[in-house]
C-alpha cells in the first residue's frame, strides 16, 4: 500500500515551564525540560536534549558529534556552517532557522518540520529524512548525495542547482518547488512531482540522457 507524504508533523512536546539550561553541562549527558533560548553552543559531544526550547540557539560554525534532539524547538536558530555528524532530530521544529553551508553528515530526521529555512549550500550526505516536511525552504545548491527520503513533503522550496545524485526516494512529494539546474535528477526516481514542477526538470533530464531539446 502506497503511503503519501505528510502535510504536517506533530509539534514538539515542550512543557510550558522550563528550567534555565546550563550549556556547560550538556556534553556526555541527557538533559530534559530546559530553556536554552539564545544560548551559544558551538561545540557538543554525546549530548541528548529532550523537551526543551532551543529557539534562536547560536551554533554557527560549530562542531556537533552524536547529538540527539527530541521534542525541541529550534525556531530562529543559527546553524550556519555547523558540522553535525551522526546526530538525530526527532519531533523538532525549525522555523526561519539559518542553516547556510551546514554539513549534516549521517543525521537522522524523523517527524521534523523545516519551514522558511535558509539552507543554501547545505550538505545532507548520508542523512535520513523520514516523515519530514520542508516548506518554503531555500535549498539552492544543496547536496543530497546518498540521502534517504521516506515520507517527505517538499513544498514551495527552492532547489535550484541542487545535487541529487544517489538520493533515494520513497513516498516523496514535491509541490510548488523550483527545480531549475538540478543535477543527478534520476535521484528523484519514485517521487511525485507536480506537473508544473516537472516541466523545469526537462533540461536536466535532457542533459542526463544526452538529448537535444528543440527542432
C-alpha positions in Angstrom: 0.0 0.0 0.0 1.4 3.4 -1.1 1.6 6.0 1.6 1.6 9.7 1.0 4.0 12.3 2.2 2.7 14.1 5.4 1.1 17.6 5.1 2.1 18.3 8.7 4.1 16.9 11.6 3.4 16.9 15.3 4.6 20.0 17.2 7.5 19.3 19.7 6.2 18.3 23.1 7.8 21.1 25.0 6.5 21.7 28.6 5.1 25.3 29.3 7.5 25.6 32.3 11.2 25.1 31.7 14.3 25.3 33.9 17.2 27.5 32.8 19.7 25.5 30.8 23.4 25.2 31.5 25.4 25.0 28.3 28.4 23.7 30.2 26.6 20.6 31.4 25.3 19.3 28.0 28.2 17.1 26.9 28.0 13.4 27.6 24.6 13.9 29.3 20.9 13.6 28.8 19.1 16.9 29.5 15.4 17.5 29.6 12.9 20.4 30.1 15.4 23.3 29.8 15.3 26.7 28.3 18.3 27.3 26.0 16.7 30.2 24.1 19.5 32.2 22.5 22.2 30.0 24.0 25.7 29.9 22.3 26.5 26.2 21.7 29.2 25.9 19.1 30.5 22.5 20.3 28.6 19.4 21.6 29.6 15.8 22.1 27.5 12.8 23.0 24.6 15.0 24.1 20.9 14.2 24.3 18.4 17.1 24.8 14.7 16.5 25.2 11.5 18.6 25.6 13.4 21.8 25.5 13.3 25.3 23.9 16.4 25.9 21.7 14.9 28.9 19.8 17.4 31.3 18.5 20.2 28.9 19.5 23.6 30.1 18.2 25.8 27.3 16.9 27.1 28.8 13.6 30.4 27.4 12.5 30.3 24.9 15.3 31.0 21.2 15.5 28.5 18.7 16.9 29.1 14.9 17.2 26.5 12.3 18.1 24.0 14.9 19.4 20.3 13.9 19.7 17.5 16.5 19.9 14.0 15.2 20.7 10.9 17.3 21.1 12.8 20.5 20.8 12.1 23.9 19.2 14.9 25.4 17.2 12.9 28.2 15.6 15.2 31.1 14.5 18.3 29.1 15.4 21.6 29.9 13.7 23.2 26.7 12.5 25.1 28.2 9.5 28.2 26.3 8.7 27.6 23.8 11.5 29.3 20.5 11.1 26.9 17.9 12.6 27.9 14.2 12.4 25.8 11.2 13.4 23.0 13.1 15.1 19.3 12.8 15.4 16.3 15.1 15.3 13.0 13.7 16.5 9.8 15.7 16.6 11.5 19.0 16.3 10.6 22.3 14.6 13.0 24.6 12.7 11.1 27.7 11.6 13.1 30.6 10.0 16.3 28.8 11.0 19.6 29.7 9.3 21.5 26.7 8.0 23.6 28.1 5.2 26.5 25.8 4.5 25.7 23.4 7.2 27.0 19.8 6.9 24.6 17.2 8.3 26.6 14.0 7.7 24.5 10.9 8.6 22.0 12.9 10.6 18.6 11.3 11.1 15.4 13.3 11.0 12.0 11.9 11.9 8.8 13.9 12.3 10.6 17.2 11.8 9.2 20.5 10.3 11.6 22.8 8.5 9.8 26.0 7.5 11.3 29.1 5.9 14.8 27.7 6.5 17.8 29.3 4.8 19.6 26.2 3.7 21.7 27.2 0.6 24.8 25.1 0.1 23.8 22.6 2.9 25.2 19.1 2.6 22.9 16.2 3.6 25.3 13.4 2.7 24.1 10.1 4.1 21.2 11.8 6.0 17.9 10.0 6.6 14.7 12.1 6.4 11.5 10.2 7.5 8.1 11.8 7.9 9.6 15.3 7.3 8.0 18.4 5.9 10.2 21.1 4.2 8.1 24.2 3.5 9.3 27.4 1.9 12.9 26.5 2.4 15.8 27.9 0.3 17.9 24.8 -0.6 19.8 26.3 -3.6 22.9 24.3 -4.4 22.3 21.9 -1.6 23.8 18.4 -1.8 21.7 15.3 -1.2 24.3 12.7 -2.0 23.3 9.2 -0.7 20.4 10.8 1.2 17.3 8.8 2.1 13.9 10.4 2.0 10.9 8.4 3.1 7.5 10.1 3.6 8.8 13.6 2.8 7.0 16.6 1.5 8.9 19.5 -0.1 6.5 22.4 -0.7 7.3 25.8 -2.1 11.1 25.1 -1.8 13.9 26.4 -4.0 16.1 23.6 -5.1 17.9 25.4 -8.0 21.3 23.9 -8.6 20.8 21.2 -6.0 22.8 17.9 -6.4 20.6 14.8 -6.1 23.0 12.0 -7.2 22.4 9.0 -5.0 19.2 10.3 -3.5 16.7 7.6 -2.6 13.0 8.5 -2.5 10.0 6.6 -1.2 6.7 8.4 -0.7 8.2 11.7 -1.5 6.2 14.6 -3.0 7.4 17.9 -4.5 4.9 20.7 -4.9 5.5 24.3 -6.0 9.3 23.8 -6.0 11.9 25.5 -8.2 14.0 22.7 -9.8 16.0 24.5 -12.5 19.6 23.4 -12.8 19.4 20.4 -10.6 22.0 17.7 -11.1 21.5 13.9 -10.7 17.8 14.2 -11.5 17.5 10.4 -11.6 17.7 10.6 -7.8 14.1 11.7 -7.9 13.0 8.3 -9.2 9.8 7.3 -7.4 8.9 10.8 -6.2 5.7 12.5 -7.1 6.3 15.8 -8.8 3.7 18.4 -9.5 3.2 18.9 -13.3 4.4 22.5 -13.3 7.5 21.5 -11.3 8.2 18.6 -13.7 8.5 21.0 -16.7 11.5 22.6 -15.0 13.2 19.2 -14.9 13.2 18.8 -18.7 16.6 20.4 -19.3 18.2 18.4 -16.5 16.7 15.2 -17.9 17.9 16.0 -21.4 21.4 16.6 -20.1 21.5 13.3 -18.2 20.2 11.4 -21.2 22.3 13.2 -23.8 19.2 14.6 -25.5 19.0 17.8 -27.5 15.8 19.7 -27.0 14.2 21.6 -29.9 13.7 21.2 -33.6 
